[in-house]
């Protein structure tokens, strides 16, 4: 005769199973979002590059030609550009528009030319 286990493992509670299932579903959702982002990364990066170039140029013109404060210049941005941040270097007369870790563009005020977008080789 085989020994009988008097203390069988208890079945997991229904609430524990629900929490575990919710975590699995959440993890799957995050994984799908990451895959979509990875698939569209070059498109997203391109669009952010266009947005930061536009933001840098508009803010540079607004600040150095229009004489307005940089925070006031953000009002000229198009809807959807809230993620773009601005910073300025008064000494070099440059405005940098950026989205952290994804895109950054610098525009510089040049007398007689107005505001121009700097290339990477120009030390932006």
Secondary structure by P-SEA (a helix, b strand, c coil): cccccccccccccaaaaaaaaaaaaaaaaaaaaaaaaaaaaaaaaaaaaaaaaaaaaaaaaaaccccccccccccccccccccbbbbbccccbbbbbbccccbbbbbbbbccccbbbbcccccc
